[in-house]
Amino acid sequence: MSLLVATGAPPGAMTSRRVMALAWPVMISMVSYALMSAADAIFVGRLGTSSLAAIGLAVTTTWLFLSLPMGLMRGVRVAAAQAVGAGRLRTADALGWQALWLAGIAGALVAMASALGPWAFRVMGASPEVAALAQAYFGIRALAAPLALVELGLTAWFEGRGDTVTPMRANVASHVLWIALDALLVPGFGPIPALGIAGAAWAGVIAMSVAAAWLLVVAAPRLRGAPWRPHRVLLAESARLGFPIGVQRLLDLVAWTALTGVLAGISDVQLAAHVVAIRVLMTSFLPGLAIAEATAVLVGQSVGARRPEDAHDAWRAGVRSAMAVMALGGFAFLAFPDALIAPFHVAADVAPITRHLLAIAAAFQLLDAVATVTYFSLDGAGDTRFTLKASIVLAWGVKLPLGVLLARSAGLGAVGAWLGLTAELVLLLGVLLWRWYSRRWFRSL
């Protein structure tokens, strides 16, 4: 996709059409990820409730270990978007190499930390059977962290430049391959032995390798003409923008993982319902997230060009688009819960809880749409320290304590945890809207 999609229009011309021009490839990537994630759960879920609970725990822990490095990758995207907006295209090219350096170093550290998996599962209160199954998945995925971060880093770099089509092609191809490999490796096929939950992990590693290779090949012409050595200033700028994002993601995931651990300690049934509801929720949340990602790129490019009104127009267009998409998801959660749950082959005692969770999700879809776009817009503007502070206070001051209280003490289980999430979301939305309308995100630059 040409950079002119993001930068060639005159000031004040930011519309929903321009947001969607960047967002639709990201949306397709994320929907394909949601389908792949659901396929993971569906194939593993056929092995039993313990396996289904284990993959939810393992995936959450994998993202927990990757959250800080992923923040650094997002810092590259913000830096690239602002460089493009300012017309510094050579700097934007050089940031591709910095993404690879960050991915290699951070990925190696995550791989080394993979031995902490069994300890993490014990701390989260998983039963011995679930913990063993979760480690079988996590141990493989964590060792492949460098590959995952190369894919994420180059995706962020392409998107910051305004090219969302190239990452879409690589990601969709890898997700289709992932699903096909799930079908072969989890249950086994012909001479291929049944690998169970470990097969789902290997499917992910192979698919991510393909995506990373694809992006490297496409990026090669631009990277070939850019300085390849670590650049202290560019690395520092990426870290300045990305480190708060990474810390926020890490602490938010720690809070969410703690809640997941509480559910694991209550029963495998509560945890399994939570896992299935999350997979279904992705079908609505990820398209909204794609719009937020695209909006963040346009905001970053507008800030780089010193055009705050264009940034505000991009935010408004992003909010309208995300609300429209996520409202459809909320309607589906209320109207067709059984149809959405059916592919997971959940046990009879899991299904009613999952339906309650989807009803809660339907109630907060519009709030989540506005909050997500606003959050990512502030990040795109470089106001990452504020979003970090807001997230820490509300995740640890509201979501975690209220969720634990309602889930365990009030006996509401997964429903209580999700009510805590809803309370956090309402308060976060108010704080983010205040910050956005204050325009401090521009004056502080």
N, C-alpha and C positions, 0 to 999 in steps of 0.2 A: 504494500500500500504506500502511495506517495506521501512524502512529508507535507505536500500541499494540502492534504486533507485536514491536517492540524494547524497549519501556519499560513496557508495561502489566502484565506478569506480576509476581508477588511474588518477593522475593529467593529465590535458590536454585532457581528453576524453569527455569533454562536447560537446554534439551534439544536433541537432534539435530533434532527437529521444528521448533524455533524457528530454529535455524541454517538449515535447509533452506528455511523460509518466506522468508527473505531471500535465500538462495543460488540457488534455482531460476531466478529471472529473470536473475540475473547469469550463471548457467550457460548458459542458452539464448542470451544475448547472446554469450558467449564461444564456444560451439559454432558459432553462426552466423558469428562472426569466423573461426573455424578453417576452416569450409567455404568462406568467401569467400577466405581466404588460399590454400587449396588450389586453388580455381578460378583465382585469379591465376596460380599456378604451372602449372596444367594447361594453360590457354590459351596462356600464354607458352612453356611447355615444348614445345608443338607447333612452335615456331619453331626449335628446335634446342637442343643442350646449352649453347652459349654464352649464349643468351637466358635459359635456366633458371638458370645460374650468376649471370648479371647481376642478375636480379630478387632473388635471395637476397642478393647484396651490396648492392643498392640499398635494400632494405627494412631490412636491418641498419643501414645508414648513416642512414637516415631516423629510425629509433628512437634512434640514437646522438645525433643533433642535438636530438631532442625529449625526451630522458631527463630533463634537469634541469628544464625547464618542467613535465613530467609529475609530477615529485616535488612541485613547488609545488601542483599540483592535488590530489595526495594529502594534502598538508598541510591543504587546505581541507576535505577529507572527514573527517580526524581531528578538526579543530577543530569542524566541524558536529556530528559524532557526540557529542563531549564536551559541547557546548552543549546538545544535546537531552537527554542524560542528566542534566544539571544543571538542566533545566527552563527554560533561557534560549532560548526559541523565537524571540524577536525577534532575538537575536544570530545564531541559525542562519539566519534569513531574510537578514540583512544580508550574511552570508558568500557568498550567491549573487552579489551585485554584485562582491564582492572577487575571486571566481573569474573573472568576466568581465574585470575590470581586469588581473589577472595574465595571462590568456589573450591579451589584445590586445597587451600590451607584450612578453611573451616570444615570442609568435608572430611579431611584426614582426622581432625580433632573429634568430629562426631563418630567416625568409625572406631577410634580408640576408646570412646566412651561407651561403646555398645555393650561392654562387659557389665555395665551397671543395670542392665535390663532386669535380671532376676530380683535385684534389690528393690528396684522401682515397683515391680509388681507386688512384692510382699508389703511394701509400705502402703500401697493402694488398697490392701486388704483382699486381694484376689484369692480365691480358693486354690489349693495346690494344683488341681487339675487345670483350671483356667490359666494360672500363672505359667505352667509348663507349656501349654499350647501357645500362649501369647509370646513367650520367649522364642519358640520355634520360628515365628513370623518375624518378630522384631530383630533378632540377631542377624538375619539375612538382610533385611532392609537397611539396618543401621550401617552395616559394612559397605553398602553401596551408596552411602551418603554423597561422596564426591560426584558420582554420576547425576544424582538428583539435583545437586546444587549447580552443576554445569548447565543442566537443562533450565533450571529456574533463573540462573544468572543471565543466560543468553536471551531467554524469553523477556526478562525485565529490560534488557538493553534494546532489543528490537522494539518493544512496546514504547519505551521512552522516546525512541526516534520517530514514532508514529506508524510503525509497521506492525500491525497485529495479525496480518494474514499469515506471514511465515510461521510464527509460533503456533497458530491454529492448525496449519497443515501437519506440522511435526507432532503436535500433541494428539490430534484426532487419530492419526495413523498409529501412534504408540498405544492409545487407549483401545483401539479396535484389536490390535495385536494382544494387548493385555487380557482382554476378555476371551479371545480365542485360546490363549495359553492357560487361562483359568480352567476352561472347559477340558483341556487336555491333561493338565498337571495335577489338579486337585483330586478328581476321581480316578485319573489314569485312563489310558486308551491304548488298546492293543499292546504293543511291547513296552509302552510307557507306564511305569509303575505309578500307583496312586501315592502322591506325596502329601495329601491332606492340606493342612493350613500352610505348611512350608511351600507347597506348590504355588499357592497364591502369592507368596513373597517372591519366589523365583520368577513368576510371571511379571511382577512389577519391575524387577531388576532388569530383565531382558528388554522389556518395553521401554524403560527409561533410557537404556543404552542406545536404542534406535533413535529416540527423540533427540538425545544429546548429539549423536553423530550427524543427524539431519541438520540441526541448527548450526553446528560447526562448519559443515560444508557450505551452507548458504552464506554464513557470515565471513567466510574466508577471504573473498575479494576485498571487502572493506577493511578487515583486520590486517590484511597483508600490507596495506599502505599506511598503517598507524603504528606508532611506537609500541613495542610489545613488552618492554620492561616495566616493572612496578613503578608507578608514578606517585611520589609521596603526596603531592597536593591533591591529585584526583582521588587517591585512596582515602586521604583524610576527609575530603568533601563527601565522598560516598559514606564513610563511617559516621560523619557528623549528622547526615540526614537519615542514615539507615539504622544506626545503633539504637536510638530511642524507639524506632519501629520494632526492632528485634526484641528489645527488652519488654516492650508492651506486649508483643505476641507471646513471649516466654511466660511472663507473669500471668497473663490472661489464661494461657493454656494450663499453667500450674494450678490456677484456681479451678478451671474446668476439669482438669484431671483429678484434683482432690474431690470434686463432686462425683466424678465417675467412680473414684475409689470408694466413696461412701455408698454408692449404689451397689458396687461389687460386694461390699461388706454386708449389705442387707440381704441380697439374694441374686442368683444368676438370672432369675426371671426379670427383676427390675432392670438389671444391666442390659439384658437382651432387648427389652422393650425400648430402652434408651438408644441402643445402637441402631435398631431398625428405624425409629423415628428420625434420627439424625440423617440416615441415608435417604429417607423420603424427603425430609426438609431441604436437602441439597438441591433437589430438582427445582425449587423455587428460589432458594437463597443464592445459588451460584450464578444464575442469569442476572440477578440483581447486583451481585458482586462484580460481574463482568462490566456492567454499566458504571459502577463506582470506579473500577480500574480505569476505564476509558476516560471518565470524567477527570480523574486525577492527572492523567497525561495532559489533557487539554488545559487544566488549571495550571500545571507546572509549566507548560509552554507559554501560557499567557503571562504568568509571573516572570518568566525569563525575559519576555518581551516588554515587561513593565506596563502591562495592560490589565489592571485589576478588574475593570468592568467586564472584560471578556471572561475573566476567571469566574466572576459572579454569574454571568450568563450561562457559562458551561455548567456551573453547579445547579442552577435552576432547571436547565434542560435535563441534566442527569437525574434530578429528583423526580421530575415528571415521568421520565422513561422507566425508572426503577419501580415507582409506585404502580404503574400500569402492569408491569410484568409480574411483580410479586403479589398483586391483588388476585391475579388468576391462580397463582399457587395456593393462596389462602382459601379461595373458593373450592379448589379441588380437594384440599385437606378436609373440608367440612362435608362436601357432597359425596366423595368417593373414597372414604378411608379404607374400607375393606378391600377394594380393588387395588389400592396402593400398597397395602400390607401383604396381600396374597402371594406375590412372587417370592417372599422370603420364607414361606413354609414355617411360620412361627407356631410354637405350641399354643394350645388353647388358653393357657393362663397368661401368655404374653400378649395376645392380641388385644384384650380390653384396655390394658395399660397403654399400649401403643396408640389406640384410638384417642384416648384422653390427651396424650402428648400432642397429637396432630391438631386437636381442637385448640390447644393453647397456642401452637405455632400459627394457626390461622388467625388468631386474635391479634398477634403482634406483627403481621407481615408488613402493613403500611408503615408502622413506626420503624421497623427494621430497615425498610427501603430508604427512608429519609436519613436515618442515623448512619447507615453504611456509606451512602454517597457523601454526606457531610464529613464523616471521619476521613475518608480517602481523599477528599478535596483538600482538607487541611494538611494531610500528609503531602499531597502533591504540591502545595504551596510552600512546603518546607517547614511548616509549623509542627514538627514531629515531637518536640519536647512537651508541648501542651497536650497533645493527644495521649502521650505517655502518662502524664500526671493524672489526666481525667480517667483513663482506663484503670490505673492502679487503684485510685481511691474507690471507684465504684465496683470494680471486680472483687476487691478484697474487703471493702467496707459494706457491700450490699449483697452481691451475688453469692459469694461463698458462705458468709455466716447465715444469711437468710435461707439459702438453699439447703444447707446442712440442717438448720433448725426445722424447716418444713419437711425435709425428706426423712430425717431420723427421729427427731423428738416428737414431731407432730404425726409421724407414721404415714406420711403421704408418698414416700418413696420417690420414684422418678418424677411424678407429678409435682412434688414439692420442689425438687431441684429446678424444674423448668419454670415454676412460678418465681423462684429467686432470679432466674435469668431474665424474666419479663420485667421485674421490678428494676433491675439494673439498666435494662434497655430504655425504660421510660425516663429515668433520671439522666442517663447519658445523652439522650436526644436533646433534652433541655439545655444541658451544658454546651453541647456542640453547636446548637443553633445560636446560642448567645455568642460564642466565640466567632462564628462565621459572620454574623451581622455586625459585630464590633469592628471588623476589618483589621484587627490587630495582627492577623496572619500576614498582611502585606506591609503594614507600617513597621513591623519588627525586623524586616529583612534588611 
